[in-house]
Amino acid sequence: MQLEDVLRVFQRSWLLIAGLTILGLLAAGAALAVTTPQYQSTSRLFVSTQARDSASDLLQGSTYTQSRMISYSHLVVQPVVLDPVISSLGLALTSDQLAGHVTANVITDSLILEVTVSEASPQQAADIANAVAAQLVSTITTQIEDPGDGTKPLIAVSIIANASPAANPTTPVSWLYLVVGGVGGLLLAIGLAFLISGFDNRVRSVDDVKRLTDLPILGHFPRQAKVRDRPLLFADDMMSQRAESFRALRTNLQYFDLAVNHQVLLFTSSIPGEGKTTTSLNLAIALAQTGKKVLYIECDLRRPKSAKYLNVEGAVGLSDVLVSRAELADVLQPGALPSLAILPAGALPPNPSELLGSEQFETLVTAMRHEYDYLILDAPPLLAVTDAAILSRVSDGVIVVVGTAQVKKQQLETSFEILSQVDARVLGIAANFLPRRGVDAYSYYTYGYGSVMPDRAGAEAEAALHLGAQPGQVAHEQPHSRSHRRLPALVELDTIAEATPTAEPAGDDVWKRVRTPSRR
């Protein structure tokens, strides 16, 4: 995993990371509030050897004292020392309970013993420390080290520092609690973020797409909050970042492979909701703006949406033409530009795959090649039905729309496999819903399109009006003079159909009269 991948994980999970870090700090604050402060007081004792006549006796006594220091430290918490302290101070504790508040420590390379007591009351901590030190001196000199013959004991113990009440509590340490709580919450959040990232198999960025395929990214389209309410490009937003993205897709397709004429372009996706219809419609608009004659064919005979987006009549259309219930010239609808024509899906048939794979549809596409510069086919998603795979036979190239944060990596891989199995010529990817900010954002979108100068925007809107577009309508660059409703009827379709449109039954039998082309 590279640094960029780590930054992506942080950027995607920043709310989780910030939330758990704050939660850790709050937990630390709660722990501080409920924790009783503890005060420590320490008294110190010095252990020495009684004076002897010779140097050898002094050396022997010093060695003996050093060996006894650890034993004296353990003696501090024994009942023989603590029981008298409890009695003298009137503590409501047992010797075992009091032992949990008392510690003894021997200072390294010295004969000094420290007795430390922790209590909620600073005065009580000092009183107990002093009482334990005094009782330890008495116990050592009168019981442990008493020779029993009336002579002085070899060991002498004296108090060199009495305990005093502490001014500040020893525990809890506020900053330490906060550091532990904050760092603990942060580490937990980072761990969860990487765990979630490991289980997240959705395509999130252009880099995710590039890891799955070597196909070129022909178009990059940023995520916009109002795209569902306003899916198409209009005259008043032709200088927008999104409009420039479709012009870039138009240019990429026009110069993709100059040796091949990509006249019939098929748009599809892996699953619904990736934006294939809006992408194909806006590309048709972008191509028509250059004066090219464009026919948009709604090939999604299951869930058509183009008629709704374009605000045109969609009750009759492609399906009716394929079964000879209507003439092509009668169902073609003019687009927002003179050089753009729309062929809606029409009535929803019970056998969409058979219609799209029929000889009638292939003949229709072949005839339209002579009438239009571009044919844009909007096909259903690949994983839902086989329609897109069937339509790839009559297209010059397939563009797969990938909706980031919508499609899963396995779904996209399966879509590529389906297209590969039918030998479809996939031109590339149209990456949709790309984030506008953060490490997943495509760098192109941050250059020059954050805002448009008012005078330039006004000039563009005025130019669009001179070209015939009203505010809220699609702008065009070169008007086309030919009318779509004057197209001649397709005689070939009349000869293929087994019955005339007036003789067709009203039921589902009309859809069964379409022949499927034989395999070549």
Disulfide bonds with the S-S distance in Angstrom:
none
